Amino acid sequence: MTELLNLDELATKREIAVEFMQKRHVMREQTVGAYMKLIQLSQGIDEEDSVKMLEVQLKIIASSFPTMSADDLKQMTMPQAKAIINFMNEVMSSDLEGNDKEEAPKKAK
């Protein structure tokens, strides 16, 4: 008897998007490698250094929403930047906890 866990079935089937500057931007699903890179970016930043913190947050947004240009991101208001970071954190936390309302793939026997 063979047991199989099909990881391809775990791929996100839902679309997560935000609207900014009258354009819809779809969130790209994060890979482990991309997530590691984002963690490395945020490590070692002095929380007192607001500019560095904001630069990292903009890089995180840009990596998740590739259709947003760097110029567009710099035109965000602070409440908009905070809202999208909070939104992304909620989505990622939900995905990590398995609360994405998708059924887990079944093991084949």
C-alpha positions as CSV (number, residue, x, y, z in Angstrom):
1,M,0.0,0.0,0.0
2,T,1.3,3.4,-0.9
3,E,0.4,6.6,0.8
4,L,0.7,9.8,-1.1
5,L,0.4,13.4,-0.1
6,N,-0.1,15.6,-3.2
7,L,1.5,18.9,-2.3
8,D,0.4,20.3,-5.6
9,E,-3.1,20.3,-4.2
10,L,-2.1,22.7,-1.5
11,A,-1.5,25.5,-3.9
12,T,-3.7,28.5,-3.1
13,K,-6.8,28.5,-5.3
14,R,-8.2,31.7,-4.1
15,E,-7.3,35.1,-5.3
16,I,-6.2,37.7,-2.8
17,A,-6.2,41.3,-4.1
18,V,-6.1,44.9,-3.1
19,E,-7.2,48.0,-5.0
20,F,-4.8,50.9,-5.1
21,M,-4.7,53.9,-7.4
22,Q,-7.8,52.5,-9.2
23,K,-6.0,49.3,-10.1
24,R,-6.5,45.8,-8.8
25,H,-3.3,44.1,-7.6
26,V,-3.3,40.4,-7.0
27,M,-1.1,39.0,-4.2
28,R,1.5,36.5,-5.3
29,E,1.7,33.4,-3.2
30,Q,4.9,33.4,-1.2
31,T,7.4,30.7,-1.6
32,V,9.6,29.5,1.3
33,G,12.6,31.1,-0.3
34,A,10.9,34.4,-0.8
35,Y,9.6,34.3,2.8
36,M,13.1,33.6,4.1
37,K,14.5,36.5,2.2
38,L,11.9,38.8,3.7
39,I,12.7,37.6,7.2
40,Q,16.4,38.3,6.5
41,L,15.6,41.8,5.3
42,S,13.7,42.6,8.5
43,Q,16.3,41.1,10.9
44,G,18.8,43.4,12.5
45,I,16.8,46.5,11.8
46,D,16.7,48.9,14.7
47,E,13.1,49.6,15.4
48,E,14.0,53.2,16.1
49,D,15.1,53.5,12.4
50,S,11.8,54.4,10.9
51,V,13.1,54.9,7.4
52,K,14.7,51.4,7.3
53,M,11.6,49.9,8.7
54,L,9.4,51.6,6.1
55,E,11.9,50.6,3.3
56,V,11.6,46.9,4.4
57,Q,7.8,47.1,4.6
58,L,7.7,48.6,1.0
59,K,9.9,45.7,-0.2
60,I,7.6,43.2,1.4
61,I,4.6,44.8,-0.3
62,A,6.4,45.0,-3.6
63,S,7.4,41.3,-3.4
64,S,3.8,40.3,-2.7
65,F,2.1,42.6,-5.2
66,P,4.5,42.7,-8.2
67,T,2.1,44.9,-10.2
68,M,2.7,47.8,-7.8
69,S,5.6,50.0,-8.9
70,A,8.1,51.5,-6.5
71,D,6.8,54.9,-7.5
72,D,3.2,53.9,-6.7
73,L,4.3,52.5,-3.3
74,K,5.9,55.8,-2.4
75,Q,2.6,57.6,-3.1
76,M,0.8,55.5,-0.5
77,T,-0.4,57.3,2.6
78,M,0.8,55.9,6.0
79,P,-2.6,54.6,6.8
80,Q,-2.7,52.8,3.4
81,A,0.8,51.3,4.0
82,K,-0.2,50.2,7.5
83,A,-3.5,48.7,6.2
84,I,-1.9,46.6,3.5
85,I,0.9,45.3,5.9
86,N,-1.8,44.3,8.4
87,F,-3.9,42.7,5.6
88,M,-0.9,40.7,4.4
89,N,-0.1,39.6,8.0
90,E,-3.7,38.4,8.5
91,V,-3.7,36.5,5.2
92,M,-0.3,34.9,5.9
93,S,-1.2,34.0,9.5
94,S,-4.5,32.5,8.3
95,D,-2.6,30.4,5.6
96,L,0.0,29.2,8.2
97,E,-2.8,28.1,10.5
98,G,-4.7,26.4,7.7
99,N,-7.7,28.7,8.0
100,D,-7.8,29.5,4.3
101,K,-11.2,27.8,4.0
102,E,-9.8,25.2,1.6
103,E,-10.0,21.6,2.3
104,A,-6.6,19.9,3.0
105,P,-5.7,17.4,0.3
106,K,-6.5,13.9,1.1
107,K,-3.9,11.2,1.2
108,A,-4.2,8.7,-1.6
109,K,-3.9,5.1,-0.7
